[in-house]
Amino acid sequence: MIANVGGVVPLSTVDWHGRSSVVVFLNGCPFRCGYCHNYDLLTKSNPTDLELVKKRIKESKPYVSAVVFLGGEPLMQENAVEEIAAFAKENNLLVGIHTNGFYPEAAALLIEKKLADKFFIDIKAPLENEIYNKTAGIQNEKISERIQETIRIVDESSAELEIKTTVFPELVGTKEQIAEISKWINENIHQKEKLTCVLQQGKGGNSNDPVFQEMTFLSPEEMDILVEIVLENLKNTAVFTQTDEEGRVLKKK
Ligand code: SF4
C-alpha cells in the first residue's frame, strides 16, 4: 500500500511514557491549531510504499516494545494505520496512536480488530463547538461530538487512554476552563485505572503562527495551580504536568 508518510523515527522514549518505541509520522490533518509544531506535515505529500515503513520497524524491533503513530493526524489514513498496526502485532509489538479524536470510526475499527493498545487523545478545549473550533482552527459543527465519541469508544475498550490538554493562557488555560475539562473527564470516563492525564505547558515558539509565537506561557508554578484543580476533580487518576523546564512530572497516582 502507498501512504502519505511524514517519516519514521527509529527510537523514541518520549512518545509513549515508560516505553521505547519506533514512531511513524503520517502526513495530513483536518485541524489547523495555531500552536501546531508539526505544521509542515499538515499539507505535505510524500507517497511512500508501506513496505519501506515495515522495513524500518523491523530494524528498530530489537530496541523497542511499541510502534507509535503520530502526525499530523494518523487516523486520517485509517487503512495505512491498520496495515502497519497489523504488521506491528505480527511482530509482537504494542501499538499506540496519538490522535486529535476526530475519527471515531477509525478508532472503533482498530479496537474491533485488536490493533491498538493505547490511545493518546487531545482534549484541546472545553468540549463545546465554539471554543473547540477556535482552538482547532476550523469550523465543524460535529467537532465536539466526534471527539467525545472517540473517547467513549476507547473508554469502553481494553485499550489504555491518555488525555492531554495543552494550556495557553490566552486561549485555553483559565481555572474555569481547566475545571470544566477535568469535570467532564471525571463524569464521562469510567475506567479511571487505565487513564492518565497530562496538562502540557503550551509554547508557541515552534508554531508557524506569529500570534502564537508571541503568546505568553505559564511557568511550572502556574501550571501547578491548574493541576490542583484537575486533582480536585479527578481522584484516583495519574495526572502529569509537562513543561520544558521540568519535563514530565507525576502529580498524583
Ligand atoms: S491536531 Fe495536532 S497535528 Fe493537527 S493541526 Fe492540531 S496540533 Fe497540528
Boltz pocket constraint, residues with backbone or C-beta under 6 A from the ligand:
constraints:
  - pocket:
      binder: B
      contacts: [[A, 28], [A, 29], [A, 30], [A, 31], [A, 32], [A, 33], [A, 35], [A, 36], [A, 37], [A, 38], [A, 39], [A, 42], [A, 71], [A, 72], [A, 73], [A, 100], [A, 136]]
      max_distance: 6.0
